[in-house]
Amino acid sequence: MKPTAMVIGSGPNGLAAAIVLAQAGLDVEVREAAAVTGGAARSGALTIPGFLHDLGSAVHPMAVTSPFFSTLPLAEHGLRWVHSPAWLAHPFDDGTAAVMMREIRTTAEQFGSDAKAYRALFEPLVRHWDALAGDILGPLIRMPRHPFLMARFGLRAVQPCTWLTRTVFSGARARAVFAACAAHSTLKLESLLSGAFGIILMTCGHAAGWPVPQGGAQQIANALVEYFKQLGGRVVTGSPVTNIDELSGTDLILCDITPRQFLQIARHRLRRPFRQLLERYRYGPGVFKVDWALREPIPWKARECRLAITIHLGGSQHEIAASERAAANGQPPATPFVLLAQPSLFDPTRAPAGQHTAWAYCHVPNGWRGSVLERMEAQIERFAPGFRDCVLARAVHNTADMQRWDGNLVGGDINGGAPELSQFALRPTWRLYATPLKGVFFCSSSTPPGGGVHGMCGYWGAQRALNFLRKQSR
């Protein structure tokens, strides 16, 4: 008789875990509370009929380079990646923009005196990315397969973004572009590890781009589900787990949920020391997100911005750092750093002919329920005068809306917990994926390597669970 496994949650990590278990020959079922699979990688109608919006994640550099996803036949199940000529554009107040291309030399030349330093930083990483990715996107406490490459990466990655840019770049433009990528971390740019996020995301851009799935983020989940079903797995939607005892009799339970949700369903089974560890788990800043239906493309001052799906709106490193510092310190940013995507420029499935969608968010304090809509639109107008005149409709989501939509986004935190050094390597606890409950494991973004649509948390959580099962059978 096959061993059985239950996976709670059908986000990319839960589905990755389910696939690993099914590939190993287990009888696997996924339970999803929502009516639709995908977790924070979903798409739907938010504004006007005919406009398709990404409810959560939109641009997926980590998915397209994921060491696990790349082994799966997702293209056979409908997943198509859409790339733009540039993977990122970063406009400045003088009407120009830095345009990030796959080719490093072409990109570096835009930074003048920093061109040599830019190439020295990224060329070795991109050259060895396929070898490095498995180590970077895995538990930090294991022996890396490529220790010397990892050591070289780690010496840079542990540094605060502000220190790293000061020692590597001399010009304002290169510093600003790097800072904006590092700000995806939700950390203050003066914090340790903030530099790692900039390095990883920019390396991904040069190695594989920052693409979007044709037809929306939902297509990632759809392809994973179809492949999982092909392996014999089952997915049950609209089926929340409110008490872990409901799953008794199952050999393995994998939880694609954060510590907050795990406490809600398993508190009565946990002893006080472990329960307190989970209660002390810290969440990072939240996001304030807006989706727009547009009658025409965004009228960027820098026309190069029409070459990229992703636009970073923050001007200088100093301004970006101030925005992230405010959110981390419990204040809404006065001039928010806005992360914007315009997928319909390159994926016509997103809007009626000639019309467009835009997706954007900025970081705000965790759980903050105010509005920065006016500030975000002012920031877009700064680099695209007349933007508001293009808006047909908008959908606005504060941190409470984000959590209500997906319970894993606690206080609007899209990273499954604050990626601070003190809880980065051993998140959510020193047990990593395991819990004190026999056969029960975490596999969410609250485990290494953390937030992002890459499925590696699910992959590693499932590997840990399978090792447990093998020991039990012996």
C-alpha positions in Angstrom: 0.0 0.0 0.0 1.3 3.4 -0.9 2.3 5.9 1.8 0.0 8.8 1.9 0.7 12.5 2.1 -1.5 15.6 2.5 -0.4 19.1 1.4 -2.1 22.1 3.0 -2.1 25.0 0.4 -1.8 25.0 -3.3 0.7 27.9 -3.8 3.8 27.2 -5.9 5.6 25.8 -2.9 2.7 23.5 -1.9 2.4 22.3 -5.5 6.1 21.8 -5.8 6.1 19.7 -2.6 3.1 17.7 -3.8 4.9 16.9 -7.1 8.1 15.8 -5.4 6.1 13.4 -3.2 4.0 12.1 -6.1 7.2 11.5 -8.1 8.5 9.5 -5.2 5.4 7.2 -5.5 3.2 8.5 -2.6 -0.5 8.9 -2.7 -0.8 12.7 -2.5 -3.7 15.1 -2.0 -3.6 18.9 -1.9 -6.1 20.8 0.2 -6.7 24.4 -0.8 -9.0 26.8 1.2 -9.7 29.1 -1.8 -11.9 28.2 -4.7 -8.9 28.5 -7.1 -5.3 27.0 -6.8 -2.2 29.2 -6.9 -1.9 30.9 -3.6 -0.3 34.3 -4.3 0.3 33.3 -8.0 -3.2 33.9 -9.3 -4.9 36.0 -11.9 -8.5 37.2 -12.4 -10.8 40.1 -13.2 -10.4 43.0 -10.8 -11.5 46.1 -12.7 -13.4 45.9 -16.0 -14.5 42.8 -17.9 -11.9 41.8 -20.4 -9.0 43.1 -18.4 -6.9 40.3 -16.7 -4.9 41.2 -13.6 -2.4 39.4 -11.5 -3.8 39.2 -8.0 -0.4 38.6 -6.4 2.9 38.0 -8.1 3.3 39.3 -11.6 6.9 39.1 -12.8 8.8 35.9 -12.2 12.6 35.9 -12.6 12.9 33.2 -9.9 10.4 30.9 -11.5 12.0 30.8 -14.9 15.4 30.0 -13.3 14.1 27.7 -10.5 16.3 24.6 -10.3 13.2 22.5 -9.6 10.7 24.0 -12.0 13.2 23.8 -14.8 13.1 20.0 -14.4 9.4 19.8 -15.0 7.5 19.6 -18.3 5.5 22.7 -17.6 5.5 23.9 -21.2 3.7 20.7 -22.1 0.9 21.8 -19.7 0.5 25.3 -21.2 3.1 27.5 -19.5 4.6 30.0 -21.9 7.0 32.7 -20.8 6.8 36.2 -22.3 10.0 38.2 -22.4 10.4 41.9 -23.1 13.4 43.3 -24.9 14.7 44.8 -21.6 14.1 43.0 -18.4 13.9 46.2 -16.4 13.8 50.0 -16.9 14.7 52.5 -14.2 13.7 56.1 -15.2 15.4 59.2 -13.8 14.2 62.8 -13.4 16.1 64.0 -16.4 13.9 62.1 -18.8 16.3 59.2 -19.4 16.2 55.7 -18.1 18.7 52.9 -17.4 17.5 49.9 -19.5 18.6 46.5 -18.3 19.3 44.1 -21.1 20.2 40.4 -21.0 23.6 41.2 -22.5 25.8 42.4 -19.6 28.3 44.4 -21.7 25.5 46.5 -23.4 23.9 47.1 -20.0 27.2 48.0 -18.3 28.0 50.6 -21.0 25.1 52.8 -19.8 26.9 53.3 -16.4 29.9 55.0 -17.8 32.8 54.8 -15.3 31.0 52.1 -13.5 30.8 49.8 -16.5 34.0 47.8 -15.6 32.8 47.3 -12.0 29.3 46.3 -13.1 30.8 43.6 -15.4 33.2 42.4 -12.7 30.3 41.9 -10.3 27.8 40.2 -12.6 29.7 38.3 -15.3 31.2 35.6 -13.1 27.8 35.1 -11.4 25.9 34.8 -14.7 28.5 32.5 -16.1 28.1 30.1 -13.2 24.4 30.7 -12.4 23.3 27.2 -13.3 25.8 25.8 -10.8 25.1 28.4 -8.2 21.3 28.5 -8.3 20.8 25.2 -6.5 23.1 26.3 -3.6 21.6 29.9 -3.3 18.1 28.6 -3.4 18.5 26.1 -0.7 19.1 25.7 3.1 22.2 27.7 4.1 23.2 25.2 6.8 24.0 22.4 4.4 27.3 21.9 2.6 27.1 23.7 -0.8 27.9 21.7 -3.9 30.1 24.6 -5.1 31.7 26.0 -1.9 34.2 28.3 -3.6 31.6 29.9 -5.8 29.2 30.3 -2.9 32.0 31.8 -0.7 32.6 34.4 -3.5 28.9 35.1 -3.7 28.4 35.2 0.1 31.1 37.8 0.8 29.1 40.3 -1.3 25.6 39.0 -0.5 25.8 39.5 3.2 26.6 43.2 2.9 24.0 45.9 3.3 23.0 47.4 -0.1 24.2 50.9 0.9 27.7 49.6 1.8 27.9 47.4 -1.3 27.0 50.1 -3.7 29.4 52.5 -2.0 32.3 50.2 -2.4 31.5 48.9 -5.9 30.0 51.8 -7.8 30.9 55.5 -8.0 28.0 56.8 -10.0 24.4 57.6 -9.0 22.7 55.7 -11.8 24.3 52.3 -11.1 23.7 52.7 -7.4 20.1 53.6 -7.9 19.4 50.6 -10.2 21.0 48.2 -7.7 19.2 49.7 -4.7 15.8 49.3 -6.4 16.5 45.6 -7.0 17.7 45.2 -3.4 14.6 46.9 -2.2 12.5 43.8 -3.2 13.8 42.3 0.0 11.6 44.6 2.1 14.7 45.2 4.3 16.1 48.6 5.1 18.9 49.1 2.6 21.2 49.6 5.5 20.5 46.1 6.8 22.7 43.0 6.4 21.6 40.7 3.5 19.8 43.5 1.6 22.6 43.4 -1.0 21.9 39.7 -1.6 18.5 40.4 -3.1 19.9 42.9 -5.5 22.7 40.5 -6.6 20.4 37.6 -7.1 17.6 39.4 -8.9 20.0 41.2 -11.3 21.9 38.0 -11.9 18.6 36.3 -12.8 17.8 39.2 -15.2 21.0 38.7 -17.1 20.8 34.9 -17.0 17.2 34.4 -18.0 15.3 37.7 -17.9 12.3 38.8 -15.8 9.4 37.3 -17.8 5.7 37.0 -17.2 3.5 33.9 -17.9 1.3 34.3 -21.0 -2.2 34.7 -19.7 -1.2 35.7 -16.2 0.5 34.3 -13.1 -2.4 31.7 -12.7 -0.8 29.8 -15.6 2.1 28.8 -13.4 -0.2 27.1 -10.9 -2.4 25.7 -13.7 0.7 24.0 -15.3 1.9 22.6 -11.9 -1.6 21.3 -11.1 -1.9 19.6 -14.5 1.5 17.9 -14.1 0.7 16.9 -10.6 -2.6 15.3 -11.7 -0.7 13.5 -14.4 1.3 11.9 -11.7 -1.9 10.7 -10.0 -2.3 13.5 -7.5 -5.5 15.1 -6.4 -6.4 18.7 -5.6 -9.4 19.7 -3.6 -10.3 23.4 -3.6 -12.7 25.2 -1.3 -11.5 22.9 1.5 -9.8 24.7 4.3 -8.0 22.8 7.1 -9.1 24.2 10.4 -7.6 21.6 12.7 -4.6 19.4 11.9 -6.3 16.5 13.6 -8.6 16.3 10.5 -5.6 14.8 8.7 -4.8 12.1 11.2 -3.9 8.8 9.7 -1.8 10.4 6.9 1.9 9.4 6.8 3.1 12.9 5.9 1.6 16.4 6.2 3.3 19.3 4.3 2.2 22.8 5.3 2.4 25.5 2.7 1.4 28.0 5.4 3.2 30.5 7.6 3.7 30.0 11.4 0.7 32.2 12.1 -1.6 29.8 10.2 0.1 26.7 11.6 -0.5 27.9 15.2 -4.2 28.3 14.3 -4.6 24.7 13.3 -2.0 23.0 15.5 -1.6 25.0 18.7 -3.3 22.4 20.8 -0.7 19.8 19.7 2.4 21.9 20.3 4.4 22.1 23.5 5.1 25.5 24.9 8.7 26.0 23.8 8.0 25.3 20.1 4.8 27.3 20.3 6.7 30.3 21.6 9.2 30.0 18.9 6.5 30.3 16.3 4.8 33.1 18.2 8.0 35.1 18.1 8.4 34.7 14.4 8.6 38.2 12.8 6.8 39.3 9.6 8.2 42.1 7.4 6.6 45.2 5.9 3.4 44.7 3.9 2.5 45.9 0.5 -0.1 48.4 -0.8 -1.1 47.2 -4.2 -3.0 48.8 -7.1 -4.2 47.4 -10.4 -5.2 49.7 -13.3 -7.2 49.2 -16.5 -5.8 51.7 -19.0 -7.1 53.1 -22.3 -3.6 53.3 -23.7 0.0 52.6 -22.8 1.6 54.5 -19.9 3.1 57.8 -21.4 6.6 57.5 -20.1 8.9 60.5 -20.5 11.8 58.0 -21.2 10.5 56.1 -24.2 12.9 53.3 -23.3 10.5 52.4 -20.5 8.3 50.8 -23.2 11.0 48.2 -23.8 10.5 46.6 -20.3 7.7 44.8 -18.5 9.1 45.9 -15.1 9.7 49.5 -14.1 11.3 50.7 -10.9 10.1 54.1 -9.8 12.3 55.6 -7.1 14.8 57.9 -8.7 17.9 57.8 -6.6 19.3 55.3 -4.1 18.8 57.9 -1.3 15.1 58.2 -2.1 14.6 54.4 -2.4 16.4 53.9 0.9 14.2 56.5 2.6 11.1 54.8 1.4 12.2 51.3 2.6 13.4 52.7 5.9 10.0 54.4 6.6 8.1 51.2 5.9 10.4 49.1 8.1 10.2 51.7 10.9 6.4 51.7 10.9 5.7 54.8 8.8 4.1 55.0 5.3 6.7 56.4 2.9 6.2 60.0 1.9 7.6 59.3 -1.6 7.1 55.6 -2.1 9.4 53.4 -4.1 7.0 51.8 -6.6 7.5 48.5 -8.3 5.4 48.5 -11.5 4.6 46.0 -14.2 3.1 46.6 -17.6 2.6 43.1 -19.0 0.0 43.9 -21.6 2.6 45.7 -23.7 4.0 42.2 -24.5 1.1 39.9 -23.7 -2.0 40.9 -25.5 -4.1 38.3 -23.6 -4.2 40.8 -20.7 -6.5 43.5 -22.1 -8.8 44.3 -25.1 -7.0 45.4 -28.2 -5.3 48.8 -27.8 -5.9 48.9 -24.1 -3.6 47.9 -21.3 -3.2 46.8 -17.7 -0.7 48.0 -15.0 0.2 46.4 -11.7 2.1 48.1 -8.9 2.9 48.0 -5.2 5.0 49.8 -2.6 6.1 48.7 0.8 4.2 50.0 3.9 4.3 49.0 7.6 3.0 45.5 8.3 -0.7 45.6 8.9 -1.0 49.3 8.1 -4.6 50.0 6.8 -4.1 53.5 5.3 -3.9 54.5 1.7 -0.9 55.6 -0.4 -2.8 55.6 -3.6 -2.3 59.3 -4.3 1.4 59.1 -3.5 1.9 56.1 -5.8 0.0 57.7 -8.7 2.0 60.9 -8.1 5.2 58.9 -8.3 4.1 57.4 -11.6 3.0 60.8 -12.9 6.5 62.1 -12.0 8.0 59.8 -14.7 4.9 59.5 -16.9 3.0 62.8 -17.0 -0.6 62.2 -18.0 -0.8 58.7 -16.5 -4.0 59.5 -14.6 -5.7 60.5 -17.8 -5.2 57.0 -19.1 -6.9 55.3 -16.2 -10.2 53.6 -17.0 -10.6 51.9 -13.6 -8.5 50.9 -10.6 -8.6 48.2 -7.9 -6.9 49.1 -4.6 -5.7 46.7 -2.0 -4.3 47.6 1.4 -2.4 45.1 3.7 -5.7 43.8 5.2 -7.1 43.2 1.7 -4.0 41.2 0.8 -4.1 39.0 3.9 -7.9 38.5 3.4 -7.2 37.3 -0.1 -4.4 35.0 0.9 -3.9 34.1 4.6 -0.1 33.6 4.1 0.3 37.3 3.4 0.3 38.2 7.1 0.0 41.9 7.5 0.6 42.2 3.7 4.0 40.5 4.0 4.6 38.8 0.6 7.9 37.2 1.7 6.5 34.8 4.4 8.4 36.6 7.1 11.1 39.3 7.6 14.3 38.1 5.9 16.4 39.6 8.7 19.8 37.9 9.4 18.6 36.8 12.8 15.9 34.6 11.3 17.0 34.1 7.7 19.1 30.9 7.9 17.0 29.2 10.5 13.5 30.2 9.5 10.9 29.6 10.9 12.8 27.8 13.7 16.0 25.8 14.2 14.1 22.7 13.0 13.8 24.4 9.5 11.2 22.4 7.6 10.4 20.0 10.4 8.1 20.4 13.4 7.9 18.4 16.7 4.8 16.7 15.3 5.6 13.3 13.8 5.4 13.4 10.0 4.4 17.1 9.9 6.6 19.6 8.0 6.6 23.2 6.7 7.1 23.9 3.0 6.1 27.5 2.7 8.0 30.7 2.0 8.6 30.9 5.8 11.3 28.3 5.2 14.6 28.6 3.2 15.2 30.0 0.7 12.3 32.3 1.5 9.9 34.4 -0.6 9.5 34.3 -4.4 7.8 32.1 -6.9 10.4 29.4 -7.3 9.0 26.3 -5.6 12.2 25.6 -3.8 10.7 25.8 -0.3 8.3 23.1 -1.3 11.0 21.1 -2.9 13.3 21.1 0.1 10.4 20.6 2.5 9.4 17.5 0.6 12.9 16.2 0.5 13.1 16.5 4.3 9.8 14.7 4.7 10.9 11.9 2.4 14.1 11.4 4.4 11.9 11.1 7.5 9.7 8.5 5.8 12.7 6.4 4.7 14.1 6.4 8.2 10.7 5.3 9.5 10.5 2.5 7.1 13.9 1.2 8.1 
